[in-house]
């Protein structure tokens, strides 16, 4: 079975780009328009239950996502590659690394969760686990993670995109997967070059959080805070996001 994906560029360095919980392969705003297509081939993927793969069934686990990425790499004839993950995609790219450490050249986490469980208090659990069925909770999550500073129209656009481009089952399966990630012991100490990009205005997965969940465990992890961005820098600061990632991948 061919795995649906979106490709930008035709360069020799292949980079797989994994979306976040509210996203999809097409849900990266203007970010793809600013990418170097001569040096890189950017492969934007959908999880099962998302985007072009909304109708595909699955268990929506991290292992399933990682296995699909590796199968797509094989399908495309790509032996080694770099990989980018946004938000829940942070756990997913680390899962790819755990399964195929010799195939990952460099890794980027954009406002990412890690390889350990996400601590949620009772109110947080109600908010996140209730979001698949409730757009009000989805709105609250997007508004909070962008620092309660962006227009309601923008926040609602992210909510609407998630509703239109993912199934409730896929969305629910995804939060269960990323919030309960628990495989740090498998990859702790991995020396793959990593760039971790928290948003300046992201109170959930900002600098303080990733300094605890990424920095101590990976000797070649560098943290660079994205100025004037919250949890969605592909919309908030797409030029700076593209510039920062390409500088790292070309370095």
Steps between C-alpha positions, in 0.01 A plus 500: 500500500639839402502747790355840406734794552582850376842580354669840474831522310722245331831538683733216606437534876161347586317639802179345634269755663243369751203713603363577844176401669296780336681481165540295184741473208332802341461689828835679517390848390760695301794304641545270195520801266825613662685168489803429282387250239837469330694377803214300650202282421241574769250218551194614695309204640156429641435266790223247455172673573638833370498690170524280193499199734183585692331180389790270591441287806764431761582496868645855479799403713849648487629169366249511217604852404869409510447182300307695236781756469760228459281322245463827307877552507541152355234571239684818396836322495642718779746320726600792727307818570440782743169532678290782647210469741262768628340465844388135527731445203788539746413166659445351155839598359668369814312174446638485145845557648447219750404258225760600241783700662740440211261653247441839668762763411361797693184558701294815569226537760272804463328580833526125559385249755765245592539128554354501850141536625353850501399598852137614505310597814127431526403821320761442230387143442140618467605768253717283276314170514169682455621695194421236235128548563493867598606797286489727805777297659693503171471879491622525859805286425605701196440831676697395809796353311541817295512712815141633489629775272371424151171590335198277562463464123846346474440267793169389351668438163733246664202334668305490175796352313537223755131419481501491119830314457489229765247248620385498860644149531836607361509813716410300812752228421771759445463666840503162672823419313700817558382573853598150611830468312736298718814379324772739614710211630530368143662815361658686792856592408443485125752737341307592185519879443171651617351848487217570743294809423266620775289807440564808712129526588415130541428440871449127453796386288726801532866530593456393863319182401732383222802578717365230732364252245768513227822670604616264780458186293659575162862621496472669159168677562501879455212716617420819310199706604285628213430870563146634472355150462279282711414142418438554127809670352413370152220760511644755740859531367532276191801675344704484818398138556616398150823698535585351840434142391696528175797656679511196727450242226770658280748543785 
